[in-house]
Amino acid sequence: MPIRTRFTIWRPLVTAAVVTLTALFLTPAAVHAAQPRESRPVYSYAHAIRESVWVDTGLDEDGDGRHDRVAADIVRPAEPARQHREVPVIMDASPYYSCCGRGNESQLKTYDAHGHVVQMPLFYDNYFVPRGYAFVGVDLAGTNRSDGCVDVGGRSDIRSAKAVVDWLNGRADAYSSRTGGTRVRAGWTNGRTGMIGKSWDGTIANGVAATGVKGLRTIVPISAISSWYDYYFAQGAPLYDGGPDELAGYVQSDTARAHCAAVQRKLADGSPRSGDWTPLWSERDYVKDAAKVRASVFVVHGMQDLNVRTKHFGQWWDALAKHGVQRKIWLSQTGHVDPFDYRRGAWVDTLHRWFDHELLGYDNGIDREPAADVERHPDQWVTSRAWPPHGTRATTLHPAKGTQAGVGTLGLRPARGTETFTDDPRLSETDWAAHLGTSTPEKAGFLTAPLTRDLRLSGSSTVTVTATPTTTSAHLSAVLVDLGPDTIRDYADPAEGITTLTGRTCWGASTAGDSACFKETRAKTARVGHTVFSRGWADLGHHASLGKGGPLTPGKAYTITLDLAATDHVVPKGHRLALIVAGTDKDLIDPPSTRPTLTVALSGTSARLPLVGGAPAFARATAGSTAAGPGPDAARGVRAPRAAGHVPE
């Protein structure tokens, strides 16, 4: 759905009073010109106040008989406090501050002899504190210096961060130490908070926003999860060989490890490897609570992210749209990469303007600019006024048989007949796409003729498959392929589309213990003959319900609709659009317990794609085209992609 904008002006009381008084003497045009449009680095970072508080969450997850307290490390400018002026807050709540690190250089929090934070990972404090913001880094419950237990996106995780927002707004208690201590008030802030973070950190921002907590004005979730079920399963098909209990063990502190065995057992028991939806997953589904979101949302995601897959941003974006939430979006060609490491200058500038608008109330025009930035080629970006663009229509395409077995066509007219393939867990989407023009036993492929015009897909797709298995279990994959030569970011490389250089650029002020200078990067590219640009997977045993899967009856036909990952991709003139239906996508889903052969009924199989211009655009792009081979370099793709492991980092 197109973006719906809102605009709320807010200024500190002193500034508002000055503007009101000045208005008695100035014309309206002069008053408008006097209003600030950008925060400036006028405060000392070297002399910023650094302090730590422990916020009462109201929970006792570790069972020690007292409320858990979460540690919040604060860096804030000293000058506004001396002038009795309140400042807004930028906050990153993370489980990674001591175990794993943040950013491309895996930075950890460091502390001085008094326990005050010396190095705060990333550039947010270095850049924004001199500009009149406080930065707060929160250790999620059960990590680093916090009490409690890690529950992987559940009540404890979300309450960890929400309690800090409540404290910043005068609704919760905080103390000067982890046990005992004096009560501490946040009298230095106006409570207006923006949450930011990549991966698990951004996931927490989504979850806190979904509580509707007052005072949270905006969130910037980067490569973030919107529903934890969809992190571990794709419609019943397991994406990883582990569960949230293992993830909790990966990030928890030594103290939590000694006290949180019961919580980990609950995580294991509540997330069976059957792929069934359980109450544990309902608690960790933020999409269902999108109606509660009060904050604006600036979504950032890599369209080739195979860790936190792009279904997460797609379903979150669509749910927010239904409730009129102000939104902005950046979509890159990378995998699981922070925009600071692929579009640094533009990112810092845009984030600065976004926070100035949302937290300081500056009318800098960012709310009237295009809602979407999309990386079309490495380092080449385009914008859209709305995302998906106006005129995007869900368009149903139908597969049809061709002259070779397993190599058919894709068009607007329904077709009959069948295609058959046998699941081969040794092969991946890269193998399938490399042999799209060839009859092979492990897949069925359906291709348009070379396009006579560009064709843009923008949003989320679905593929409905009617298939008859020969065994009692079957997993399905559906992928969309752009068949034609291109240079893309090499998302299957371990760095997922970037190369880290030795030179550094600086973004904000530095101290001896916390540098604002970070290693530069450049695009890591690959020359390919085809590009897989959207994927979806499912367990056919969950055809009737996510709540309960079951064994299949060999010889019986089943119909299931696969949700494909959200994307924004242009299939250029001269290229071909292809749909592949197959079984196990090696290293991206786990194989079923049997090795089935599946017969696909084409009359019950279709793809519903978000085409800009809808069916007429597809008709125009395929009009006058004639069948041709895939091309001499069509087999060349990225290396077989691998899931990054069950750590959203």
N, C-alpha and C positions, 0 to 999 in steps of 0.2 A: 504494500500500500504506500502511496506517497506520504512524505513527511508532513506532519501538522506542526506548525510552529507556535510557540508561545513566547512572550517577552515580558519579563518582570524586572523593573528597575529597583535597585536597592543601593543605598550608599550608607556609609557610617553616619551617625547622627550629626557629627561635627561638620562633615562635608555637606550634608543636606541643609543644615542651618545656614552655612555660608552661601550656598547657592540661592536659598530663599531670600536672604538679606540682600544679596547682590542683585537679585531680580527687581528690587525696588528701584534700581538706578540704571539697569542695562536693558537694552531691547531684547526680545526673545531670541533673535539671532545671536546676539553677543553672549547671552546666557548659555545657549547650546554650545557655542565655541569654547566656553570656559570649562565645560564638563570634561573630566579626564577620559581618555580613550585607551590608555595603556599604563599599567603599573611599571614603575621604574626602580632600578636597584639603588635605592637611596639609604638603605640600612646596612649596618655592619654585620657581615657574617662571622668575622673573627670574634666579635664580642656578643654574639647571639647567646641567649639563655638556653642552656642544655639541662634538662631535668627528666626524671623518670617518675611515673606514678603507677600504682597497681589498682586497677578498676574492679570493683565487685560485680561479678556476673549474675549473682543470685542463684547459682547452681553449685552443686557439690558432686561433680562427675568422678572425682578421684576417691570419694568415699572417706575423707579424713575428718568428717564432722564439722567442717567449716566451709563457708562459701569460697569458691574458686576466685582468685584474682588474676587478671591478665595484665602483663606489663605493657606500658605505653611509653616509648621514648620520644621526647619532644625536643625540637629545635625551633626556637621562635625569636624574632627580632626583639632586642631589648628596648629600643627607643619608643615604640608605641606604648609599651607598658608604663614607661616613665611619664608619658604624656596622657595616661589614662584613656588610651584609645584601644579598642578591641580589634582583633584581626581574625580573618577566616582561616580555615584549616584544610590542608591537603593531607590525606591519610592513606597509607598502604598497610593493610593487615595481611600478614604472611606467616606461613609455617617454616619458611626457609632462611630466616635470619641467622641461624646458628648451624644448621645441618648441611646446607647445600649451596647457599649463596644466591644472590640476585644479579641479573644482568649478564651480559656477554663475558664479563670478567669474574663472575661468581663471587661477588663481594659479600662479606659478612659484616654484621655489626661488630664494632669494637668499643671497648669501654676504658675509662681511666680508673685510677685507684679508688675514686669515690663512687664508681658505678654509673657515671654519666656517659652517655653515648659520645664517642669520638668520631668514628666513621659510621655514617648512615649510608647504606648502599644506594647506588644510582645517583642521578643528578638533581632530584626534585628539591632537596633541602638547599643545595648549593645555589640553585637558580632562583627559587621562589622565596626563600626567607629574606634575602635582600630586597625583594619586591613587596614586602609587607604581608606575607603569608607565614603561618606556622606549619611545620611539617611534623606529622605524628606517625611513627612506625610501631605497629602493634604486633606483638608476638601472640599468635593464636594460642588458645588453651592447649596445654600439654606440650608446648614447644618453648625452647630457649628459657626465658626467665618467668614464664607464666605457670600458674597452677592448672589443674584440670587435666582432661584427656582429649586427645585428638579423635574426633568422630567423623572426619572426612565429609564436610559439607552439611552436617546435621545441626541439631540444636546447639551443641556446644561451640562448634566452629562459628556459627552465625552470631550467637549471643556474645562471643568474644569481642567481635567488632562492633556490634550494635550497642553493647554496654558503653563502649568508649564514646560513640556518637551521643548517647544519652548523657554521659558525664559532661561532655563538651557543652551540652545544652541545659545543664543544671538538674538533670533527672536521675542521676546515679551517683554513687559514692566512690571516691578514690582515696588512696592512702599513699603515704610517703615510703612505705616499705611493703615487702611481700607478706610479712606477718606483723601484726601490730601497726605501729606508726601512727602519725597524725593524719586527720582527714584533710584532703587537699581540694580546693575549689579551682575551677577553670575560669577565673575572673578575667583572664586576659583575652578571651575569645568571644565573638558574637554568636558562636555555635554553628555558623554556616560552614558546612563540611562537604568536601569533594573527595570521593574515594577513587583510587587508581590502582592498577596492578596488572601484571601479566599472569596468565595461567591460573593456578590456584588462588593467587591474590585477587585477580579479576573476578574469579568465581565468587569469592567472598563478597566483593562489591555487588555483584548481581543478587546474591542471597540477602544481603542487608537491605538493598533497595526494595526487594520483594516483601519485606516486612512493613513497608510504609513508614519507617521511622521518621519523625519530624526532625528537621535540621540537616538531613542529608539532601543537599541541593543538586548534586550531579555525581555521576559515576563514569569512569573511563575504563571499561573492561577490555583488556587486551588478550586475545586468544583464550577466552574464558569459557568455562563450562556453564551451561544453563540448566542441565538436568543430569545428575550423576549416573542414572541408569544408562543414558546414552554415551557416557564415557566408557562404560564397561561392556555394553551390549548394543547390538544393532538389531532391534526387533527379534530378540531371542538368540541371535548368533553371537557367541562370545568374541570380543575383540582382543582380550588379553587372557593369559593363563593364571591371573591372580585377581584378588579382590580388594575392597577397601580396607580390610583388616591388615593386609600386607603394607598398604600405603601408609596407614597410621603408624605402623612400626618403623617405617622408613624415616619419618620426620620427628617422631616424639623425642622428648628429652629423656635423660637417664632417670629423672624423678618420675616422670609419667610412666616410663617402662616398668618401674617397680610397683606402680599402683593401678595400672589401667588394663590389666588382663581381662577383666570382666567386660569392659567396653569393647575390646577387640573381639571377644567371643560373640558379643551381640552383633558386631559388624559382619563377622563370618557367617553367623546363623541367618542373618537377615538378607544375605546376598547370595543365594544358591547359584551354582554354576549352570543350573538348568536354563537360566535366562528369563525366568518368570519374574514379573513385576510384583514386588512385595511392598508392605508398608514402609520399609526402610527407604525404598526409592521414592515413594510419595513425599516423604519428609524432605528429600533432597531434590525435589523438582520445583525450581523457581518459576518456570514458565506458567504453571497453573495460577500463580499469584501475581501475574503481571498487572492486574487491575489495581493492586495496592501501591504500585510504584508512583512516588511523588517526584523523584529526581529526574533530571534530564539524563540522557544516556548517549555517550560517544563511543560507539563500538569500533574496535580495530581487530582485524583477523587476517591471517594468511590463507588464501584460497587453496593452497596445497598443504594445509596443516593436517598431518596424519597422526598427531598426538591428540589435541583437542580438535576434533574434526568439525568441519564447517556447518554441520547440521545444528551445532550449538548456537551459533550466532543467527542462523536463519530462522529457527523457530522462536528465539527470543525477540528478534527484530519484528517478526510478524505479530507476535502477541502484544508487544508494546504498541505497535501501530493501531491495533484494534481499540486501544484505550487512550489514544491521542497523546502519547508521551512524546515530548520533544526529543528528536534523535538526530545523530550525525554518524557517518560511517566512513571508514577507510578500509579498503580491501587491496591487499598486495598479492604478488605472485609467489611469495615466500611460503615456507612451512611455518614452524612454530617459532617465529622471530619477532622481537620487539621493533616497533617503527623507529626507535632511536638508532637501530643498527641497519636500517635500509633507506631511511629518508630523513636524516638527522636534523638538518637545518629547518626544513619545512615542518617537521614534527614539533620541534621545540617552539617554533613561532606559533603554530596552530594551537598547541596545548596551552601556551601562555594566553593567547587571546580567548580561548574557551573558558579557562578558569577566571580570567578578568571579567568576562561577561556573566558567568554563572555565579561566581562567589563575591565579586566586587560590584556587580551591577553596571559595569561600563557598557555604554552603547557603542561598541566597536564594529558593529555590522556583521559579526560572524553568524548570527542567526538568520541573516538574509542572504547568505552565500549558498552555493550549491551544497546539498546535503551529503553527497557522496563523492569520494575520490577513489578511483579504481586504477590500479597499475595494469596497463594494457600490454606493455612490453617492459623488459628490465629498465627501470628508471624513467619510464615514459608513462605519465599519468593523464587521465581524463576525468572530467567531472560530470555529474548529473544533478539537475535541480532537485530531483526526488529519486529515491531508490526503493524498489525497482523503478525505472523511468516510467513516466506517464506513457500510456499506450501499450504497456506490457500485458499480454494476455496468455492465460494458460491454454495451450494448444495441444490437441491430441494427435499424435503420430502413430502409425500402425506399421508393424513389421510384415513383410511378405517374403515368400520364397523367391529364390533366384535360380540361376542356372546350375549352381553348385550346391551340394548339401552344406548347410551351415553358413552360407554366404548369401544373404538375402538383401532386400531393399527396404527403405524406410520412407513412408509418404503419408499423405492425408487420407487415403482411401483404405477402409478395412479390407482385410484379406483372410483367406482360409488356408488350411493345410497345417502341417506340423514341422518342427525341427527337433533334433535329438542331440544331446551331448552327455558325456560321462564326466563326473567330477574327478579332477586330477589335482590333489592338494599340493603337488610339486610345482604348479604353475601359477603365475600371478597375472594381474591386469596388463603388465608390460609385455608378457609373453602373448597374451591374447591379442593385444592391439598390434603387435609386430606381424601377426599373420591374419589380419582382418580380411585380406583378399583371397585367402587360401582356406580350403576345407580342412579343418582339424577337428579331432574328436572331442575336445574338452570345452568347446564354446559354440555359441550361435551368434553370428554377427550380422547386422543389418545396416546398410549404407545408403546414403543419398548419392546421386550422381554429383560430379563437381558443381559447386554452387556458381551461379552467375552474378550473385550479389552477396555482400556481407550479410551474415545472420547473427544477431545478438541474443544470447540467453541471459536473463538477469533474474535471479531469485532461486526458489527451490523447485525441484522436479520430483515427480513420482513415476514409477514404472510398475504397472500391474502385469503379473505373470500368472498364467494358468498352466500348471505342470503336473505331469503324472510320474511319480517316482517308482523305481523298481525295488527300493528298500524302505526300511522303517524310519529313516532319518535323511534329511537333505538340507543343505545350506545353499542359498542363492546369492549371487552378486549381479548387479546391473551397473554398467559404467557407460558414460558418454565420452566419445573420443572425437577430437578434431584431427582429421587425417590430412596432413599436409605439412610442408617444411616450415620451421619457425626457430627462432632463438628465444629460449625461455630461461627463467631462473632455475638452476639445478636443485629443485626441492628435494630430490632423493639423496643428494650429497649429505654427509653427516652434519654440515653446518646449515643445511636446508635453504640454500639460496644466497648466502653471503660468504665473503672471504674476509677474515680479520687481518688488518694491516698492523704495522708497527708504529706508525705515526699517531699522534693524539690531537684531538681538538678539545677545547675547554668550554664548559657551559655553566657559567656561574662563578662564584667566588670559591677559593680553596683555603684550607688551613693545613698545617703540617700533618695532621692526622686524617684529613678528608679532602682528597683532590677532586676537583671538578673536571678533570681531563681524562678522556676515555679514548681507547684505541679506535681508529677509523676503520671503516669497512668499505667494501665495494661489492657489486653484484657478482655472484658466481653463476655463470651461464652455461647452457648446453645447447648445442645445435641438434634439433630433433626432426624426425619425419612424421611424428604423431604426438599428440598431447592428450592424456586422460585428464579431463577437467571437472568431472563430477562422478560420484560413486554412491552406491547404497548396497546394503547387505541385509539379509534376513534368514531366520530359521523357518523353514516351511512348516515345521511342527507347531509354530505359533500363528498359523494362518487365521485362526478364529479369535484369538485373544492374546494380548501380551501377558495377561495375568496367569495363564496356565498353558504351557505347551504339552505336547503329547506325541506318541509314536504315530507314524503315518501308516496307512494301509497300502501296501504295494499294489499298483495297478489302478488306484483311485486318483482322480484328478482333483487338484486343490488350486484355489486362487488366492493370491496374496499381493498386496500393494507395498512396494519397497519405497521408503523415503530416501531420496537422493540428497546429497550435500548441496547446500546453497552455494551459488557461484555467480560470477559475472564474466562472461566469455564471449568473444566474437569469433565465429568461424568465418574466415575471410573468403572472399570470392576466389574460386579455383580450388578450395579445399572441400573436403567431404565431411558431413556430420554422420557419426556412426553410433549405434547402440549395440552393446555386447551383453548377452545374458549367459551366465556361466555359474559354476559352483563355487568352490573355495577360492578366495583371493589370497594367495599365499602371503603369510606374514601380516596380513591386515585383518583377517578373521581366522578363527580356529576351524579345522575341518569337522564334519559330523562324525558320528560313531561308525557309519557305514560309508561305502563308496557307491552312491547311486548313479544310475543312468536316468535322465529326466527327458520326457517328451513334452515339448512346449506346444500348446495349442495356440496358433497364431490368431484365431478369431477371438480368443480371450486374453490377448496380450497387447499392451499398448504403452506408450510413453506420453506423459502429460508434462509438457515443457513450457517454461515461462519465456515466450518469445516476444521481443520488442516488435510491435506491429502485428502480433498474433498470426493466425492462419494465413491472412493475405501476404504477410511478409515472407512466410515460408513458401507460398505458391510462387511469388515473384522470384525468390532466390533459386528456386529449382526449375523455373520455366525455361525451356529451350536447352537445358543441360542434357548431355548424352553420357552414357556409361563409359567409364574409362578405368584403367587400372589404378591402384592406389598411388603409384609413382615410385621411382627408383629408390628413394631413401625412406619410404614409409615405415620400414622395419626399425629404423633407428629411434629409440626413445631413451628416457632416463633409465638408470639402473633400476632394478626391481625395488620399489619402495618398501621400507620396513617401518613398522610401528616403533615409536621411540621408547616403548616400555610403559609400564603402568604408573608413571610419575608425571603428572601434569605440570611440567617445568620446562 
